[in-house]
Amino acid sequence: MAKKENTTKNFILRIDADTMSAIEAWAADEFRSTNGQLQWIITEALRRAKRLPRQSN
C-alpha cells in the first residue's frame, strides 16, 4: 500500500491587526481555531469561485 503523502503546505501570512482580530472572533464564534477558520474561509472562497480542483475518490 502506498504511503499517504502530507498534502498540507505551511506558509507565512502577513495580515493587519484589525483583520486578524475579526478572524479570531469569528473563529471563536464557530468553535474553530484561527488556522481552521482561515482554511475554511479560503476553501469557501475557492468553492464559490469554482476554482477548487476536482477531487478523485
C-alpha positions in Angstrom: 0.0 0.0 0.0 1.4 3.4 -0.9 2.2 5.8 1.9 -0.2 8.7 2.1 1.7 11.9 1.3 1.1 15.0 3.5 -0.9 17.4 1.3 -0.8 20.5 3.6 1.7 23.3 3.0 3.0 25.8 5.5 3.4 29.4 4.7 3.7 32.8 6.4 0.7 35.2 6.1 1.0 38.8 6.9 -2.3 40.3 8.0 -3.2 43.6 9.7 -4.2 43.5 13.3 -7.9 44.5 12.8 -8.5 41.8 10.3 -6.8 39.3 12.5 -8.9 40.3 15.4 -12.1 39.9 13.3 -10.9 36.4 12.1 -10.1 35.3 15.7 -13.6 36.5 16.9 -15.3 34.7 14.0 -13.3 31.5 14.7 -14.3 31.6 18.4 -18.0 32.1 17.4 -17.7 29.0 15.1 -15.7 26.9 17.7 -12.7 26.7 15.3 -9.1 27.5 15.7 -7.9 30.6 13.9 -6.0 28.4 11.5 -9.1 26.3 10.9 -11.2 29.4 10.3 -8.7 30.7 7.7 -8.7 27.4 5.9 -12.5 27.4 5.9 -12.6 31.0 4.5 -10.1 30.2 1.7 -11.9 26.9 0.8 -15.3 28.6 0.7 -14.0 31.4 -1.5 -12.4 28.9 -3.9 -15.6 26.8 -3.9 -17.8 29.8 -4.7 -15.4 30.9 -7.5 -15.5 27.3 -8.8 -11.7 27.2 -8.5 -11.3 24.1 -6.4 -9.7 21.2 -8.2 -11.9 18.1 -8.7 -11.4 15.5 -6.0 -10.6 12.0 -7.1 -12.1 9.2 -5.0 
